[in-house]
Amino acid sequence: MRILTGSQKEPFQFVPQSIASFGPTVLVEGCDRDCSISWVHAWTVANGVITGVREYFNTSLTVTRLGNHTQNNSPAASAKSSPSGFSSKSSSSSTSEITSFHCPSVWESSVSVGKSVPGLVLAI
């Protein structure tokens, strides 16, 4: 922090307040000792090793599950669960038919509640 800001304050300490996991993604949320800075880490874990880290400071984070997570493997179901949200059927018109695409929220940060901070959506 001193290098980036020139501040001579005590070193920043991460104080975790919650941990949640969704498949290979582990979310850890917390704040500093004074609760003036909130943070969320999104770690990607493979075989017990952290392979990726996303870090958010003073940001409200909502995590959403991307795609249709049903076990129906019919061609109609796979067309509706296309990540692009576009139907794979051919159409007589020049544009593709847009289908409904539901992305449910599975987790929301809570430490920054009541503060005026930017919000982001993380799709997993």
N, CA, C and O atoms as CSV, one atom per row, in Angstrom:
chain,resi,resn,atom,element,x,y,z
A,1,MET,N,N,0.836,-1.190,0.000
A,1,MET,CA,C,0.000,0.000,0.000
A,1,MET,C,C,0.880,1.253,0.000
A,1,MET,O,O,0.563,2.230,-0.679
A,2,ARG,N,N,1.977,1.233,0.753
A,2,ARG,CA,C,2.858,2.395,0.827
A,2,ARG,C,C,3.430,2.729,-0.550
A,2,ARG,O,O,3.535,3.902,-0.908
A,3,ILE,N,N,3.793,1.726,-1.309
A,3,ILE,CA,C,4.358,1.957,-2.641
A,3,ILE,C,C,3.317,2.574,-3.569
A,3,ILE,O,O,3.629,3.485,-4.337
A,4,LEU,N,N,2.084,2.082,-3.500
A,4,LEU,CA,C,1.039,2.567,-4.408
A,4,LEU,C,C,0.468,3.918,-4.012
A,4,LEU,O,O,0.131,4.726,-4.878
A,5,THR,N,N,0.353,4.177,-2.696
A,5,THR,CA,C,-0.326,5.392,-2.251
A,5,THR,C,C,0.563,6.386,-1.527
A,5,THR,O,O,0.188,7.548,-1.364
A,6,GLY,N,N,1.735,5.947,-1.089
A,6,GLY,CA,C,2.604,6.813,-0.305
A,6,GLY,C,C,2.200,6.895,1.152
A,6,GLY,O,O,2.823,7.618,1.930
A,7,SER,N,N,1.155,6.154,1.535
A,7,SER,CA,C,0.653,6.171,2.909
A,7,SER,C,C,1.628,5.484,3.853
A,7,SER,O,O,2.211,4.453,3.517
A,8,GLN,N,N,1.798,6.057,5.025
A,8,GLN,CA,C,2.678,5.486,6.042
A,8,GLN,C,C,1.888,4.722,7.104
A,8,GLN,O,O,2.421,4.427,8.174
A,9,LYS,N,N,0.619,4.398,6.819
A,9,LYS,CA,C,-0.226,3.693,7.776
A,9,LYS,C,C,0.305,2.281,8.030
A,9,LYS,O,O,1.202,1.793,7.343
A,10,GLU,N,N,-0.284,1.649,9.042
A,10,GLU,CA,C,0.028,0.249,9.323
A,10,GLU,C,C,-0.288,-0.594,8.091
A,10,GLU,O,O,-1.109,-0.198,7.263
A,11,PRO,N,N,0.355,-1.751,7.965
A,11,PRO,CA,C,0.045,-2.629,6.826
A,11,PRO,C,C,-1.430,-3.048,6.858
A,11,PRO,O,O,-2.015,-3.221,7.927
A,12,PHE,N,N,-2.005,-3.204,5.690
A,12,PHE,CA,C,-3.397,-3.632,5.567
A,12,PHE,C,C,-3.492,-5.092,5.993
A,12,PHE,O,O,-2.701,-5.923,5.546
A,13,GLN,N,N,-4.443,-5.403,6.844
A,13,GLN,CA,C,-4.655,-6.783,7.261
A,13,GLN,C,C,-6.006,-7.261,6.757
A,13,GLN,O,O,-7.022,-6.591,6.948
A,14,PHE,N,N,-6.014,-8.412,6.117
A,14,PHE,CA,C,-7.249,-9.018,5.636
A,14,PHE,C,C,-7.897,-9.773,6.782
A,14,PHE,O,O,-7.286,-10.672,7.359
A,15,VAL,N,N,-9.144,-9.409,7.120
A,15,VAL,CA,C,-9.880,-10.065,8.188
A,15,VAL,C,C,-11.093,-10.749,7.545
A,15,VAL,O,O,-12.115,-10.099,7.327
A,16,PRO,N,N,-10.998,-12.050,7.239
A,16,PRO,CA,C,-12.116,-12.752,6.596
A,16,PRO,C,C,-13.341,-12.802,7.496
A,16,PRO,O,O,-13.229,-13.014,8.703
A,17,GLN,N,N,-14.527,-12.600,6.888
A,17,GLN,CA,C,-15.780,-12.678,7.630
A,17,GLN,C,C,-16.687,-13.774,7.112
A,17,GLN,O,O,-17.555,-14.253,7.841
A,18,SER,N,N,-16.499,-14.183,5.852
A,18,SER,CA,C,-17.293,-15.291,5.317
A,18,SER,C,C,-16.532,-15.984,4.205
A,18,SER,O,O,-15.716,-15.381,3.508
A,19,ILE,N,N,-16.823,-17.282,4.057
A,19,ILE,CA,C,-16.227,-18.098,2.995
A,19,ILE,C,C,-17.352,-18.932,2.390
A,19,ILE,O,O,-18.144,-19.535,3.115
A,20,ALA,N,N,-17.418,-18.964,1.064
A,20,ALA,CA,C,-18.411,-19.777,0.356
A,20,ALA,C,C,-17.747,-20.383,-0.868
A,20,ALA,O,O,-16.806,-19.807,-1.414
A,21,SER,N,N,-18.227,-21.537,-1.303
A,21,SER,CA,C,-17.653,-22.136,-2.515
A,21,SER,C,C,-18.762,-22.591,-3.450
A,21,SER,O,O,-19.831,-23.021,-3.017
A,22,PHE,N,N,-18.481,-22.484,-4.736
A,22,PHE,CA,C,-19.383,-22.903,-5.803
A,22,PHE,C,C,-18.524,-23.610,-6.839
A,22,PHE,O,O,-17.929,-22.968,-7.704
A,23,GLY,N,N,-18.459,-24.930,-6.749
A,23,GLY,CA,C,-17.593,-25.689,-7.648
A,23,GLY,C,C,-16.153,-25.290,-7.416
A,23,GLY,O,O,-15.687,-25.305,-6.277
A,24,PRO,N,N,-15.426,-24.927,-8.487
A,24,PRO,CA,C,-14.013,-24.564,-8.336
A,24,PRO,C,C,-13.786,-23.136,-7.851
A,24,PRO,O,O,-12.640,-22.728,-7.663
A,25,THR,N,N,-14.870,-22.358,-7.643
A,25,THR,CA,C,-14.741,-20.965,-7.212
A,25,THR,C,C,-14.978,-20.850,-5.710
A,25,THR,O,O,-16.011,-21.290,-5.206
A,26,VAL,N,N,-14.020,-20.258,-4.997
A,26,VAL,CA,C,-14.137,-20.015,-3.561
A,26,VAL,C,C,-14.179,-18.506,-3.347
A,26,VAL,O,O,-13.312,-17.781,-3.835
A,27,LEU,N,N,-15.188,-18.033,-2.616
A,27,LEU,CA,C,-15.349,-16.609,-2.336
A,27,LEU,C,C,-15.025,-16.348,-0.877
A,27,LEU,O,O,-15.554,-17.018,0.010
A,28,VAL,N,N,-14.163,-15.384,-0.627
A,28,VAL,CA,C,-13.817,-14.981,0.732
A,28,VAL,C,C,-14.080,-13.488,0.834
A,28,VAL,O,O,-13.584,-12.703,0.026
A,29,GLU,N,N,-14.867,-13.103,1.838
A,29,GLU,CA,C,-15.244,-11.700,1.994
A,29,GLU,C,C,-14.825,-11.214,3.372
A,29,GLU,O,O,-14.876,-11.962,4.347
A,30,GLY,N,N,-14.414,-9.963,3.443
A,30,GLY,CA,C,-14.050,-9.403,4.730
A,30,GLY,C,C,-13.820,-7.912,4.646
A,30,GLY,O,O,-14.219,-7.254,3.686
A,31,CYS,N,N,-13.164,-7.390,5.679
A,31,CYS,CA,C,-12.864,-5.964,5.722
A,31,CYS,C,C,-11.621,-5.749,6.579
A,31,CYS,O,O,-11.113,-6.678,7.207
A,32,ASP,N,N,-11.143,-4.511,6.594
A,32,ASP,CA,C,-9.991,-4.187,7.447
A,32,ASP,C,C,-10.459,-4.074,8.897
A,32,ASP,O,O,-11.648,-4.227,9.179
A,33,ARG,N,N,-9.535,-3.808,9.812
A,33,ARG,CA,C,-9.870,-3.743,11.244
A,33,ARG,C,C,-10.912,-2.683,11.558
A,33,ARG,O,O,-11.745,-2.881,12.443
A,34,ASP,N,N,-10.880,-1.560,10.846
A,34,ASP,CA,C,-11.810,-0.446,11.094
A,34,ASP,C,C,-13.120,-0.584,10.326
A,34,ASP,O,O,-14.019,0.242,10.484
A,35,CYS,N,N,-13.237,-1.620,9.495
A,35,CYS,CA,C,-14.401,-1.831,8.620
A,35,CYS,C,C,-14.592,-0.673,7.640
A,35,CYS,O,O,-15.707,-0.431,7.178
A,36,SER,N,N,-13.520,0.037,7.323
A,36,SER,CA,C,-13.620,1.141,6.378
A,36,SER,C,C,-13.360,0.680,4.943
A,36,SER,O,O,-13.763,1.351,3.993
A,37,ILE,N,N,-12.692,-0.451,4.786
A,37,ILE,CA,C,-12.398,-1.009,3.464
A,37,ILE,C,C,-12.932,-2.438,3.427
A,37,ILE,O,O,-12.547,-3.271,4.247
A,38,SER,N,N,-13.815,-2.717,2.476
A,38,SER,CA,C,-14.312,-4.081,2.318
A,38,SER,C,C,-13.637,-4.706,1.099
A,38,SER,O,O,-13.200,-4.004,0.187
A,39,TRP,N,N,-13.559,-6.034,1.098
A,39,TRP,CA,C,-12.913,-6.728,-0.007
A,39,TRP,C,C,-13.577,-8.086,-0.224
A,39,TRP,O,O,-14.143,-8.677,0.696
A,40,VAL,N,N,-13.492,-8.560,-1.456
A,40,VAL,CA,C,-13.936,-9.906,-1.813
A,40,VAL,C,C,-12.842,-10.512,-2.672
A,40,VAL,O,O,-12.375,-9.890,-3.625
A,41,HIS,N,N,-12.433,-11.735,-2.331
A,41,HIS,CA,C,-11.516,-12.503,-3.171
A,41,HIS,C,C,-12.309,-13.635,-3.802
A,41,HIS,O,O,-13.074,-14.316,-3.119
A,42,ALA,N,N,-12.134,-13.836,-5.086
A,42,ALA,CA,C,-12.716,-14.981,-5.793
A,42,ALA,C,C,-11.542,-15.829,-6.272
A,42,ALA,O,O,-10.827,-15.458,-7.203
A,43,TRP,N,N,-11.358,-16.968,-5.622
A,43,TRP,CA,C,-10.244,-17.857,-5.970
A,43,TRP,C,C,-10.765,-18.989,-6.838
A,43,TRP,O,O,-11.847,-19.521,-6.591
A,44,THR,N,N,-9.997,-19.356,-7.853
A,44,THR,CA,C,-10.281,-20.553,-8.632
A,44,THR,C,C,-9.327,-21.625,-8.111
A,44,THR,O,O,-8.115,-21.414,-8.055
A,45,VAL,N,N,-9.883,-22.777,-7.729
A,45,VAL,CA,C,-9.087,-23.842,-7.123
A,45,VAL,C,C,-9.192,-25.096,-7.981
A,45,VAL,O,O,-10.284,-25.502,-8.377
A,46,ALA,N,N,-8.038,-25.706,-8.263
A,46,ALA,CA,C,-7.986,-26.976,-8.997
A,46,ALA,C,C,-7.029,-27.912,-8.270
A,46,ALA,O,O,-5.873,-27.563,-8.033
A,47,ASN,N,N,-7.503,-29.083,-7.921
A,47,ASN,CA,C,-6.682,-30.084,-7.220
A,47,ASN,C,C,-6.043,-29.521,-5.956
A,47,ASN,O,O,-4.896,-29.841,-5.645
A,48,GLY,N,N,-6.787,-28.676,-5.219
A,48,GLY,CA,C,-6.295,-28.127,-3.964
A,48,GLY,C,C,-5.315,-26.980,-4.101
A,48,GLY,O,O,-4.747,-26.533,-3.104
A,49,VAL,N,N,-5.104,-26.490,-5.331
A,49,VAL,CA,C,-4.156,-25.400,-5.584
A,49,VAL,C,C,-4.925,-24.196,-6.143
A,49,VAL,O,O,-5.742,-24.340,-7.052
A,50,ILE,N,N,-4.655,-23.010,-5.591
A,50,ILE,CA,C,-5.274,-21.791,-6.116
A,50,ILE,C,C,-4.626,-21.480,-7.462
A,50,ILE,O,O,-3.422,-21.238,-7.537
A,51,THR,N,N,-5.434,-21.488,-8.526
A,51,THR,CA,C,-4.922,-21.251,-9.878
A,51,THR,C,C,-5.290,-19.879,-10.422
A,51,THR,O,O,-4.772,-19.462,-11.458
A,52,GLY,N,N,-6.180,-19.176,-9.733
A,52,GLY,CA,C,-6.570,-17.835,-10.175
A,52,GLY,C,C,-7.144,-17.041,-9.021
A,52,GLY,O,O,-7.783,-17.604,-8.133
A,53,VAL,N,N,-6.921,-15.735,-9.027
A,53,VAL,CA,C,-7.436,-14.860,-7.978
A,53,VAL,C,C,-8.016,-13.606,-8.617
A,53,VAL,O,O,-7.382,-12.976,-9.464
A,54,ARG,N,N,-9.227,-13.251,-8.201
A,54,ARG,CA,C,-9.821,-11.955,-8.557
A,54,ARG,C,C,-10.038,-11.235,-7.240
A,54,ARG,O,O,-10.515,-11.826,-6.271
A,55,GLU,N,N,-9.688,-9.962,-7.207
A,55,GLU,CA,C,-9.767,-9.205,-5.963
A,55,GLU,C,C,-10.608,-7.956,-6.192
A,55,GLU,O,O,-10.387,-7.221,-7.155
A,56,TYR,N,N,-11.573,-7.718,-5.307
A,56,TYR,CA,C,-12.459,-6.566,-5.418
A,56,TYR,C,C,-12.403,-5.791,-4.107
A,56,TYR,O,O,-12.628,-6.364,-3.041
A,57,PHE,N,N,-12.105,-4.490,-4.174
A,57,PHE,CA,C,-12.070,-3.629,-2.993
A,57,PHE,C,C,-13.216,-2.640,-3.062
A,57,PHE,O,O,-13.485,-2.069,-4.119
A,58,ASN,N,N,-13.900,-2.431,-1.928
A,58,ASN,CA,C,-14.986,-1.465,-1.825
A,58,ASN,C,C,-15.948,-1.582,-3.003
A,58,ASN,O,O,-16.310,-0.589,-3.635
A,59,THR,N,N,-16.349,-2.815,-3.277
A,59,THR,CA,C,-17.241,-3.118,-4.385
A,59,THR,C,C,-18.281,-4.119,-3.908
A,59,THR,O,O,-17.946,-5.091,-3.232
A,60,SER,N,N,-19.535,-3.888,-4.256
A,60,SER,CA,C,-20.596,-4.839,-3.970
A,60,SER,C,C,-20.574,-5.888,-5.075
A,60,SER,O,O,-20.703,-5.546,-6.251
A,61,LEU,N,N,-20.414,-7.152,-4.716
A,61,LEU,CA,C,-20.290,-8.211,-5.708
A,61,LEU,C,C,-21.482,-9.150,-5.629
A,61,LEU,O,O,-21.852,-9.607,-4.548
A,62,THR,N,N,-22.081,-9.437,-6.780
A,62,THR,CA,C,-23.133,-10.432,-6.903
A,62,THR,C,C,-22.607,-11.536,-7.801
A,62,THR,O,O,-22.103,-11.267,-8.891
A,63,VAL,N,N,-22.722,-12.777,-7.348
A,63,VAL,CA,C,-22.267,-13.923,-8.138
A,63,VAL,C,C,-23.491,-14.594,-8.720
A,63,VAL,O,O,-24.457,-14.868,-8.007
A,64,THR,N,N,-23.451,-14.858,-10.017
A,64,THR,CA,C,-24.564,-15.499,-10.705
A,64,THR,C,C,-24.060,-16.747,-11.413
A,64,THR,O,O,-22.927,-16.792,-11.894
A,65,ARG,N,N,-24.914,-17.751,-11.469
A,65,ARG,CA,C,-24.562,-18.990,-12.170
A,65,ARG,C,C,-25.001,-18.835,-13.618
A,65,ARG,O,O,-26.168,-18.551,-13.890
A,66,LEU,N,N,-24.089,-19.018,-14.530
A,66,LEU,CA,C,-24.347,-18.803,-15.945
A,66,LEU,C,C,-24.799,-20.104,-16.584
A,66,LEU,O,O,-24.130,-21.130,-16.457
A,67,GLY,N,N,-25.931,-20.065,-17.267
A,67,GLY,CA,C,-26.380,-21.229,-18.027
A,67,GLY,C,C,-27.519,-21.961,-17.382
A,67,GLY,O,O,-27.947,-21.653,-16.269
A,68,ASN,N,N,-27.999,-22.945,-18.116
A,68,ASN,CA,C,-29.100,-23.781,-17.683
A,68,ASN,C,C,-28.499,-25.025,-17.059
A,68,ASN,O,O,-27.841,-25.800,-17.752
A,69,HIS,N,N,-28.708,-25.238,-15.764
A,69,HIS,CA,C,-28.057,-26.341,-15.064
A,69,HIS,C,C,-29.000,-27.503,-14.820
A,69,HIS,O,O,-28.963,-28.121,-13.756
A,70,THR,N,N,-29.850,-27.808,-15.804
A,70,THR,CA,C,-30.705,-28.981,-15.691
A,70,THR,C,C,-30.005,-30.155,-16.332
A,70,THR,O,O,-29.033,-29.981,-17.067
A,71,GLN,N,N,-30.489,-31.342,-16.059
A,71,GLN,CA,C,-29.879,-32.558,-16.601
A,71,GLN,C,C,-30.505,-32.952,-17.930
A,71,GLN,O,O,-30.185,-34.020,-18.453
A,72,ASN,N,N,-31.377,-32.139,-18.492
A,72,ASN,CA,C,-32.036,-32.457,-19.744
A,72,ASN,C,C,-31.062,-32.213,-20.896
A,72,ASN,O,O,-30.643,-31.079,-21.130
A,73,ASN,N,N,-30.705,-33.279,-21.613
A,73,ASN,CA,C,-29.728,-33.160,-22.706
A,73,ASN,C,C,-30.370,-33.214,-24.074
A,73,ASN,O,O,-29.697,-33.522,-25.058
A,74,SER,N,N,-31.670,-32.920,-24.161
A,74,SER,CA,C,-32.336,-32.945,-25.456
A,74,SER,C,C,-31.841,-31.787,-26.314
A,74,SER,O,O,-31.358,-30.786,-25.785
A,75,PRO,N,N,-31.961,-31.917,-27.661
A,75,PRO,CA,C,-31.532,-30.811,-28.539
A,75,PRO,C,C,-32.227,-29.497,-28.225
A,75,PRO,O,O,-31.610,-28.436,-28.319
A,76,ALA,N,N,-33.520,-29.550,-27.848
A,76,ALA,CA,C,-34.238,-28.308,-27.513
A,76,ALA,C,C,-33.644,-27.675,-26.269
A,76,ALA,O,O,-33.502,-26.454,-26.197
A,77,ALA,N,N,-33.292,-28.505,-25.280
A,77,ALA,CA,C,-32.704,-27.967,-24.042
A,77,ALA,C,C,-31.334,-27.386,-24.315
A,77,ALA,O,O,-30.999,-26.341,-23.758
A,78,SER,N,N,-30.528,-28.023,-25.150
A,78,SER,CA,C,-29.188,-27.490,-25.413
A,78,SER,C,C,-29.259,-26.198,-26.207
A,78,SER,O,O,-28.395,-25.335,-26.050
A,79,ALA,N,N,-30.269,-26.042,-27.060
A,79,ALA,CA,C,-30.416,-24.787,-27.795
A,79,ALA,C,C,-30.764,-23.655,-26.845
A,79,ALA,O,O,-30.277,-22.534,-26.997
A,80,LYS,N,N,-31.625,-23.955,-25.846
A,80,LYS,CA,C,-32.016,-22.922,-24.891
A,80,LYS,C,C,-30.901,-22.581,-23.918
A,80,LYS,O,O,-30.885,-21.479,-23.369
A,81,SER,N,N,-29.959,-23.508,-23.687
A,81,SER,CA,C,-28.915,-23.247,-22.700
A,81,SER,C,C,-27.640,-22.728,-23.330
A,81,SER,O,O,-26.591,-22.712,-22.685
A,82,SER,N,N,-27.714,-22.306,-24.569
A,82,SER,CA,C,-26.546,-21.753,-25.245
A,82,SER,C,C,-25.993,-20.563,-24.486
A,82,SER,O,O,-26.755,-19.651,-24.166
A,83,PRO,N,N,-24.669,-20.527,-24.174
A,83,PRO,CA,C,-24.108,-19.411,-23.414
A,83,PRO,C,C,-24.320,-18.058,-24.063
A,83,PRO,O,O,-24.359,-17.038,-23.374
A,84,SER,N,N,-24.455,-18.036,-25.371
A,84,SER,CA,C,-24.632,-16.745,-26.037
A,84,SER,C,C,-26.033,-16.199,-25.846
A,84,SER,O,O,-26.274,-15.006,-26.033
A,85,GLY,N,N,-26.981,-17.097,-25.463
A,85,GLY,CA,C,-28.359,-16.666,-25.325
A,85,GLY,C,C,-29.105,-16.645,-26.641
A,85,GLY,O,O,-30.268,-16.243,-26.670
A,86,PHE,N,N,-28.477,-17.064,-27.740
A,86,PHE,CA,C,-29.109,-17.100,-29.041
A,86,PHE,C,C,-29.530,-18.515,-29.380
A,86,PHE,O,O,-28.822,-19.472,-29.068
A,87,SER,N,N,-30.661,-18.645,-30.006
A,87,SER,CA,C,-31.142,-19.946,-30.428
A,87,SER,C,C,-30.239,-20.473,-31.535
A,87,SER,O,O,-29.745,-19.703,-32.359
A,88,SER,N,N,-30.025,-21.794,-31.554
A,88,SER,CA,C,-29.190,-22.370,-32.601
A,88,SER,C,C,-30.001,-22.743,-33.834
A,88,SER,O,O,-29.433,-23.166,-34.841
A,89,LYS,N,N,-31.338,-22.590,-33.767
A,89,LYS,CA,C,-32.180,-22.888,-34.922
A,89,LYS,C,C,-31.951,-21.855,-36.015
A,89,LYS,O,O,-31.711,-20.680,-35.736
A,90,SER,N,N,-32.028,-22.310,-37.267
A,90,SER,CA,C,-31.918,-21.339,-38.352
A,90,SER,C,C,-33.256,-20.640,-38.505
A,90,SER,O,O,-34.307,-21.206,-38.205
A,91,SER,N,N,-33.204,-19.427,-38.967
A,91,SER,CA,C,-34.409,-18.625,-39.096
A,91,SER,C,C,-34.485,-18.084,-40.504
A,91,SER,O,O,-33.461,-17.862,-41.150
A,92,SER,N,N,-35.704,-17.872,-40.981
A,92,SER,CA,C,-35.846,-17.333,-42.331
A,92,SER,C,C,-35.486,-15.852,-42.369
A,92,SER,O,O,-35.213,-15.310,-43.440
A,93,SER,N,N,-35.484,-15.200,-41.223
A,93,SER,CA,C,-35.107,-13.788,-41.207
A,93,SER,C,C,-33.590,-13.673,-41.113
A,93,SER,O,O,-32.905,-14.670,-40.888
A,94,SER,N,N,-33.071,-12.485,-41.281
A,94,SER,CA,C,-31.622,-12.283,-41.294
A,94,SER,C,C,-31.011,-12.234,-39.903
A,94,SER,O,O,-29.788,-12.283,-39.776
A,95,THR,N,N,-31.821,-12.139,-38.859
A,95,THR,CA,C,-31.281,-12.099,-37.497
A,95,THR,C,C,-31.662,-13.367,-36.758
A,95,THR,O,O,-32.696,-13.973,-37.037
A,96,SER,N,N,-30.821,-13.764,-35.815
A,96,SER,CA,C,-31.109,-14.949,-35.007
A,96,SER,C,C,-32.214,-14.641,-34.013
A,96,SER,O,O,-32.399,-13.499,-33.591
A,97,GLU,N,N,-32.929,-15.666,-33.657
A,97,GLU,CA,C,-33.993,-15.531,-32.675
A,97,GLU,C,C,-33.368,-15.534,-31.283
A,97,GLU,O,O,-32.593,-16.432,-30.954
A,98,ILE,N,N,-33.695,-14.544,-30.473
A,98,ILE,CA,C,-33.141,-14.456,-29.125
A,98,ILE,C,C,-34.048,-15.226,-28.177
A,98,ILE,O,O,-35.266,-15.049,-28.181
A,99,THR,N,N,-33.434,-16.090,-27.359
A,99,THR,CA,C,-34.200,-16.874,-26.400
A,99,THR,C,C,-33.947,-16.354,-24.995
A,99,THR,O,O,-32.982,-15.632,-24.747
A,100,SER,N,N,-34.824,-16.730,-24.086
A,100,SER,CA,C,-34.681,-16.330,-22.693
A,100,SER,C,C,-33.468,-17.018,-22.073
A,100,SER,O,O,-33.205,-18.189,-22.348
A,101,PHE,N,N,-32.741,-16.296,-21.246
A,101,PHE,CA,C,-31.541,-16.839,-20.622
A,101,PHE,C,C,-31.535,-16.422,-19.165
A,101,PHE,O,O,-31.338,-15.244,-18.863
A,102,HIS,N,N,-31.746,-17.358,-18.258
A,102,HIS,CA,C,-31.864,-17.058,-16.836
A,102,HIS,C,C,-30.546,-17.310,-16.120
A,102,HIS,O,O,-29.975,-18.395,-16.238
A,103,CYS,N,N,-30.058,-16.326,-15.384
A,103,CYS,CA,C,-28.815,-16.436,-14.611
A,103,CYS,C,C,-29.135,-16.126,-13.150
A,103,CYS,O,O,-29.110,-14.962,-12.749
A,104,PRO,N,N,-29.435,-17.149,-12.349
A,104,PRO,CA,C,-29.820,-16.884,-10.961
A,104,PRO,C,C,-28.660,-16.388,-10.113
A,104,PRO,O,O,-27.519,-16.817,-10.285
A,105,SER,N,N,-28.963,-15.489,-9.205
A,105,SER,CA,C,-27.968,-15.003,-8.255
A,105,SER,C,C,-27.771,-16.080,-7.195
A,105,SER,O,O,-28.742,-16.576,-6.623
A,106,VAL,N,N,-26.500,-16.447,-6.927
A,106,VAL,CA,C,-26.225,-17.486,-5.936
A,106,VAL,C,C,-25.508,-16.949,-4.698
A,106,VAL,O,O,-25.433,-17.644,-3.684
A,107,TRP,N,N,-24.982,-15.727,-4.763
A,107,TRP,CA,C,-24.267,-15.150,-3.623
A,107,TRP,C,C,-24.172,-13.645,-3.798
A,107,TRP,O,O,-24.015,-13.161,-4.919
A,108,GLU,N,N,-24.265,-12.898,-2.701
A,108,GLU,CA,C,-24.074,-11.445,-2.721
A,108,GLU,C,C,-23.199,-11.041,-1.548
A,108,GLU,O,O,-23.344,-11.564,-0.443
A,109,SER,N,N,-22.288,-10.106,-1.795
A,109,SER,CA,C,-21.441,-9.619,-0.707
A,109,SER,C,C,-22.307,-8.881,0.307
A,109,SER,O,O,-23.331,-8.294,-0.042
A,110,SER,N,N,-21.879,-8.922,1.565
A,110,SER,CA,C,-22.679,-8.293,2.613
A,110,SER,C,C,-21.911,-7.232,3.400
A,110,SER,O,O,-22.527,-6.414,4.084
A,111,VAL,N,N,-20.590,-7.229,3.316
A,111,VAL,CA,C,-19.793,-6.293,4.117
A,111,VAL,C,C,-20.002,-4.852,3.677
A,111,VAL,O,O,-19.985,-3.951,4.515
A,112,SER,N,N,-20.200,-4.610,2.379
A,112,SER,CA,C,-20.337,-3.242,1.883
A,112,SER,C,C,-21.775,-2.735,1.895
A,112,SER,O,O,-22.051,-1.656,1.372
A,113,VAL,N,N,-22.700,-3.503,2.487
A,113,VAL,CA,C,-24.103,-3.094,2.547
A,113,VAL,C,C,-24.210,-1.780,3.326
A,113,VAL,O,O,-23.619,-1.627,4.395
A,114,GLY,N,N,-24.963,-0.851,2.776
A,114,GLY,CA,C,-25.152,0.440,3.428
A,114,GLY,C,C,-24.129,1.481,3.006
A,114,GLY,O,O,-24.259,2.654,3.358
A,115,LYS,N,N,-23.117,1.071,2.261
A,115,LYS,CA,C,-22.110,2.006,1.756
A,115,LYS,C,C,-22.404,2.292,0.291
A,115,LYS,O,O,-22.997,1.463,-0.400
A,116,SER,N,N,-21.999,3.441,-0.174
A,116,SER,CA,C,-22.139,3.776,-1.580
A,116,SER,C,C,-20.893,3.290,-2.317
A,116,SER,O,O,-19.864,3.965,-2.341
A,117,VAL,N,N,-21.009,2.095,-2.923
A,117,VAL,CA,C,-19.888,1.494,-3.649
A,117,VAL,C,C,-20.380,0.995,-4.993
A,117,VAL,O,O,-21.572,0.732,-5.155
A,118,PRO,N,N,-19.484,0.859,-5.960
A,118,PRO,CA,C,-19.896,0.306,-7.257
A,118,PRO,C,C,-20.281,-1.156,-7.110
A,118,PRO,O,O,-19.832,-1.830,-6.182
A,119,GLY,N,N,-21.105,-1.643,-8.015
A,119,GLY,CA,C,-21.534,-3.037,-7.996
A,119,GLY,C,C,-21.072,-3.758,-9.243
A,119,GLY,O,O,-21.042,-3.183,-10.331
A,120,LEU,N,N,-20.712,-5.021,-9.081
A,120,LEU,CA,C,-20.283,-5.866,-10.195
A,120,LEU,C,C,-21.005,-7.201,-10.126
A,120,LEU,O,O,-21.444,-7.625,-9.057
A,121,VAL,N,N,-21.128,-7.866,-11.281
A,121,VAL,CA,C,-21.672,-9.218,-11.342
A,121,VAL,C,C,-20.565,-10.131,-11.836
A,121,VAL,O,O,-19.941,-9.866,-12.863
A,122,LEU,N,N,-20.323,-11.218,-11.092
A,122,LEU,CA,C,-19.353,-12.231,-11.477
A,122,LEU,C,C,-20.145,-13.455,-11.917
A,122,LEU,O,O,-20.873,-14.043,-11.117
A,123,ALA,N,N,-20.009,-13.842,-13.175
A,123,ALA,CA,C,-20.710,-15.021,-13.702
A,123,ALA,C,C,-19.801,-16.227,-13.619
A,123,ALA,O,O,-18.677,-16.212,-14.120
A,124,ILE,N,N,-20.305,-17.283,-12.974
A,124,ILE,CA,C,-19.522,-18.521,-12.880
A,124,ILE,C,C,-20.248,-19.649,-13.563
A,124,ILE,O,O,-19.751,-20.775,-13.592
